[in-house]
Amino acid sequence: MSDWSANQPNRRGATGRERRGNGYDYYHRDARSSDRTSAQRPQQPGGGPGAAGQGAPRKKKRWGRRIGITLLVIVLLLVGLVIYVDSSLQRTGALDDYQGRVDDTAGTNWLLVGSDSRQGLDESQREELSAGDAGGRRTDTMMMLHVPAGGGDPSLISLPRDSSVPIPGHGRNKLNAAFAIGGPKLLVRTVENVTGVHMDHYAEIGLGGFASLVESVGGVEMCLDQPLNDPKAGIDLEQGCQQLNGQQALGFVRSRAYPEGDLQRIENQRKLLGALIDKATSPATLLNPLRIFPLITATGDTFLLDNGDHLWHLVGLARAMGDISAGNGVTGTVPIAGFSTLNGQSVVKWDSSRASRLFEAIANDQPIPANTLGG
């Protein structure tokens, strides 16, 4: 057959080049037939046109990448936040070595100090907090926190500021005189020498900082067995459970308007510190941006730590204090034998026998013996 017949029109007016069935389709197959064949051909897994760039696999890859980037950003933000807060903490050389220093003892030991420093408070703030205008820095509170190695219940022991103790190089005096004379270094040395317990960490908090911490968590709840009216501390509290703001909480831990005086104040300090730590580490605070960021700012402005201490050490401190607040620890005061007079001032005398057994147990990371703690 000649090529002429390939160009003859068929009944639909198409050229023979498009005609099917009589062999005239020399140059290409009908496009519709080709499409049907492609549609009927089964697709291989992962194959087919555009399979490499379209469909579910690509979406999964895209979402996986987005999730990874999001997690990376969150991690970087958290790391940046930790670095920022850690760098904002104030530090001092409280735990510097000295000749004859007590050897390292088992477990982890903190010396916690509440300072009556007015630093950073203007005149209106001092008036609001009933802080007066006393200069310098003195200790209002001293506590030893022991965290056993490998876990176990922590112990929080209050050291009365009026305790009669030997101060290296300065004879016998009140414990808080060590801080007034030589600052944190001499206080740490005095505590280590009189207890035989090696201090691993140091944390100090001032008046204004304490009030700011309480305000940052929205106040703390305290239950009072009796009304407390103390103009010197600037508070007038009713009997019963109530929410204390920063100024009230500060007055509560400073007041000595009790028959037991400083000993009752020490117990109040432990209670409020535990309540504060419990509130600060609760989900209601940690998951609330309106609470956590003021708390972070207050923490950086409030704490004075040793040069070797960091934010992660404070986290461990908060965890131990949280255990104590929940009742999973031991709290008390160094055993008291009575009161005496030294240099014309009233001082607290320790029960040397019971105190020795108490601190020996702490130094050896052993359970505290019964009847070795005061109230």
C-alpha positions in Angstrom: 0.0 0.0 0.0 1.3 3.5 -0.8 1.8 6.3 1.6 -1.0 8.2 -0.1 -3.6 6.1 1.7 -2.2 7.1 5.1 -3.4 10.6 4.5 -7.0 9.8 3.5 -9.7 11.2 5.8 -11.7 8.7 7.8 -15.4 9.0 8.7 -14.8 11.4 11.5 -12.7 13.7 9.3 -9.4 12.7 10.9 -6.4 11.9 8.8 -5.3 8.3 8.4 -2.4 9.1 10.7 -5.0 9.1 13.6 -7.0 6.2 12.3 -7.0 3.0 14.4 -7.8 -0.6 13.4 -6.5 -0.6 9.7 -2.8 -0.1 10.3 -2.7 3.5 9.2 -1.3 5.0 12.5 2.3 5.1 11.4 3.6 7.9 13.5 2.0 7.7 17.0 -0.7 6.1 19.1 -3.9 7.8 20.0 -3.3 10.0 23.2 -6.5 8.8 24.8 -5.5 5.1 24.4 -2.1 5.9 25.9 -3.8 7.7 28.9 -6.1 4.7 29.5 -3.1 2.4 29.4 -1.2 4.5 31.9 -4.2 4.6 34.2 -4.6 0.8 34.1 -1.0 0.1 34.7 -0.4 -0.5 38.5 1.9 1.9 40.2 5.0 0.5 42.0 5.5 1.5 45.6 7.4 4.7 45.7 7.3 5.0 41.9 5.3 6.8 39.4 5.6 10.4 38.1 6.3 12.9 40.9 6.5 10.2 43.6 9.8 11.5 44.8 8.5 15.0 45.5 4.8 14.6 46.2 2.4 12.7 48.5 2.5 11.6 52.1 6.2 10.7 52.4 7.2 14.3 51.6 4.7 15.7 54.1 6.0 13.4 56.8 9.5 14.6 56.0 8.4 18.2 56.1 6.6 17.9 59.5 9.5 16.0 61.0 11.8 18.7 60.0 9.6 21.4 61.5 9.2 19.5 64.7 13.0 19.1 64.9 13.6 22.8 64.3 11.0 23.7 66.9 12.6 21.4 69.5 16.0 22.8 68.7 14.7 26.4 69.2 13.1 25.4 72.5 16.4 23.8 73.7 18.4 26.9 72.7 15.9 29.2 74.5 16.1 27.1 77.7 19.9 27.0 77.5 20.0 30.7 77.0 17.6 31.2 79.9 19.8 29.1 82.2 22.9 31.0 81.2 21.2 34.3 81.7 19.9 33.5 85.2 23.2 31.9 86.2 25.1 34.9 85.1 22.8 37.2 87.0 23.4 35.5 90.3 25.6 37.4 92.7 28.7 35.6 94.0 31.3 35.9 96.7 34.3 33.9 97.9 32.6 32.3 101.0 34.2 28.8 100.8 37.8 29.8 100.3 40.3 27.3 101.7 42.1 28.1 104.9 44.8 26.4 106.9 43.4 23.5 109.0 40.0 23.5 107.2 37.7 20.6 108.0 38.1 17.8 105.5 35.4 17.1 103.0 32.5 15.2 104.6 30.0 12.8 103.1 26.8 14.1 101.4 26.1 17.6 100.4 26.0 20.5 102.9 24.7 24.0 102.5 25.1 27.0 104.8 21.9 29.1 104.3 22.1 32.7 105.6 19.4 35.3 105.9 21.1 38.7 105.9 19.5 41.9 107.1 21.4 43.8 104.5 19.6 46.9 103.2 21.7 47.1 100.1 19.5 47.9 97.0 16.6 49.3 99.1 15.8 53.0 98.8 14.3 55.0 101.6 10.7 54.3 100.7 11.4 50.5 100.4 13.1 50.5 103.8 10.1 52.2 105.3 7.7 49.8 103.6 9.6 46.8 104.9 10.2 48.3 108.4 13.9 47.7 107.7 15.2 50.9 109.3 18.4 52.5 108.1 21.0 50.3 109.7 24.2 50.0 107.6 26.3 47.0 106.9 25.3 43.4 106.8 24.3 41.1 109.7 22.9 37.7 109.8 19.3 37.3 110.9 19.1 33.6 110.0 21.6 30.7 109.8 20.7 27.1 108.8 22.6 24.0 107.8 21.1 21.8 105.2 22.4 18.3 104.8 21.5 16.1 101.7 22.6 12.5 102.1 24.8 11.0 99.4 22.8 8.7 97.1 19.4 10.1 98.2 17.6 9.9 101.5 15.8 12.4 103.7 17.5 15.8 104.0 18.1 17.6 107.3 17.6 21.3 108.0 19.2 22.4 111.3 18.8 26.0 112.5 21.8 27.6 114.2 20.6 30.4 116.6 22.4 33.7 115.7 23.0 34.4 119.5 24.8 31.1 119.9 27.9 31.4 122.0 30.8 30.0 119.9 34.5 30.4 119.5 35.3 32.6 116.5 38.7 32.0 114.9 41.1 34.9 115.9 38.4 36.7 117.8 37.7 34.7 120.9 34.2 33.6 122.0 31.2 35.7 120.8 27.8 35.4 119.3 27.7 33.4 116.1 26.4 36.3 114.0 29.4 38.3 115.2 31.5 36.2 112.9 29.6 37.5 109.9 29.7 41.1 111.1 33.5 40.8 111.7 34.6 38.8 108.7 31.7 38.3 106.4 30.8 35.0 104.8 34.3 33.6 104.9 34.7 33.9 108.7 31.1 32.7 109.2 31.7 29.6 107.2 35.0 28.9 109.0 33.3 29.4 112.4 30.5 27.0 111.6 32.9 24.4 110.2 35.1 24.6 113.2 32.4 24.4 115.8 30.4 21.6 114.0 33.1 19.6 112.3 31.0 19.5 109.1 32.5 20.6 105.8 30.4 23.2 103.9 30.0 22.5 100.1 27.7 25.4 99.2 26.8 28.8 100.5 23.6 30.8 99.8 22.7 34.2 101.3 19.5 36.2 100.8 18.8 39.8 101.9 15.7 41.5 103.2 14.5 43.1 100.0 15.3 39.9 98.0 13.2 37.8 100.4 10.2 40.0 100.0 10.6 40.1 96.2 10.7 36.3 96.1 7.4 36.0 98.0 5.8 38.6 95.8 6.9 36.8 92.6 5.1 33.6 93.5 1.9 35.5 94.5 2.4 35.3 98.3 2.6 32.3 100.7 0.0 30.8 103.1 0.8 30.7 106.8 -1.3 29.4 109.6 -0.8 31.2 112.9 -1.8 29.7 116.3 -2.3 33.2 117.7 -2.4 36.8 116.5 0.9 38.5 115.9 1.2 42.3 116.3 4.7 43.6 116.1 5.2 47.2 115.2 9.0 46.8 115.1 8.5 44.2 112.3 5.7 46.2 110.7 3.0 43.5 110.9 -0.4 42.9 112.4 -1.6 39.4 111.6 -4.7 37.6 112.7 -4.9 34.1 114.1 -5.6 31.4 111.5 -4.5 30.6 108.0 -3.9 33.5 105.7 -2.0 34.6 102.6 1.1 36.7 103.3 2.5 39.2 100.8 6.2 40.0 100.7 6.1 42.7 103.4 4.1 40.5 105.7 6.2 37.4 105.2 9.4 39.4 105.9 7.8 40.8 109.1 6.7 37.3 110.1 10.3 35.8 109.9 11.9 38.8 111.6 9.5 39.2 114.5 10.6 38.1 118.0 7.4 39.1 119.7 7.0 35.7 121.4 7.7 34.4 124.9 10.3 32.1 123.4 11.9 35.1 121.5 14.5 34.1 118.9 13.7 30.3 119.2 10.2 30.8 118.0 11.4 33.1 115.2 13.7 30.3 114.1 10.8 27.9 113.8 8.8 30.5 111.8 11.7 31.0 109.5 11.9 27.3 108.7 8.1 27.1 108.1 8.0 30.1 105.8 11.1 29.1 103.8 9.6 25.7 103.2 6.3 27.2 102.1 8.1 29.6 99.8 10.1 26.8 98.2 7.0 24.6 97.9 5.1 27.4 96.1 8.0 28.3 93.9 8.4 24.8 92.6 4.7 24.0 92.1 3.2 23.6 88.6 1.0 26.6 89.2 4.2 28.7 89.3 6.5 26.9 86.9 3.8 26.7 84.1 2.6 30.3 84.6 4.6 32.9 82.6 3.2 35.6 84.8 4.8 33.8 87.8 7.9 32.1 86.4 9.6 35.1 84.8 9.2 37.4 87.9 10.5 34.5 89.9 13.6 34.1 87.6 14.3 37.8 87.8 13.9 37.9 91.6 16.2 34.8 92.0 18.9 36.5 90.0 18.7 39.7 92.1 18.2 38.0 95.4 20.8 35.2 96.0 24.4 35.7 96.9 26.3 32.4 96.3 29.8 31.1 96.6 32.0 31.6 93.5 31.8 27.9 92.7 28.0 27.7 93.0 25.6 27.9 90.0 21.9 27.8 89.1 21.8 24.0 88.9 23.1 23.8 92.5 20.1 26.1 93.5 17.8 23.6 91.7 19.2 20.8 94.0 18.7 23.1 97.0 15.1 23.7 96.0 14.5 20.0 95.5 15.8 19.2 99.0 13.8 22.1 100.6 10.7 20.8 98.7 11.2 17.4 100.3 11.4 19.0 103.8 8.3 21.1 103.1 6.5 17.9 102.2 7.4 16.3 105.5 10.1 14.0 104.0 13.0 15.3 106.1 14.3 16.2 109.5 14.0 19.7 110.9 15.0 21.2 114.2 17.4 23.5 116.1 20.8 22.6 117.4 20.2 21.3 121.0 20.1 24.1 123.6 21.4 23.8 127.1 20.2 27.2 128.3 21.0 30.9 128.3 23.9 32.9 129.7 25.6 36.3 129.5 28.6 37.1 127.5 30.2 40.6 127.2 27.0 42.0 128.8 24.7 40.3 126.2 22.4 37.4 126.5 23.7 34.3 124.5 22.5 30.8 123.8 24.5 27.9 125.1 24.5 24.6 123.1 24.1 21.2 124.7 27.6 20.1 123.8 27.1 16.4 124.2 23.9 16.2 122.1 25.3 18.7 119.6 28.4 16.6 119.1 26.4 13.5 118.4 24.1 15.5 116.0 27.0 16.9 113.9 29.0 13.7 114.0 26.1 11.9 112.4 25.8 14.6 109.7 29.5 14.5 109.0 29.4 10.8 108.6 26.2 10.9 106.5 24.3 8.8 109.0 20.7 9.2 110.3 20.4 11.8 113.0 20.1 10.1 116.4 16.9 10.6 118.5 16.9 13.3 121.1 19.7 15.3 119.5 17.6 18.0 118.0 15.9 21.0 119.7 12.5 22.2 118.7 
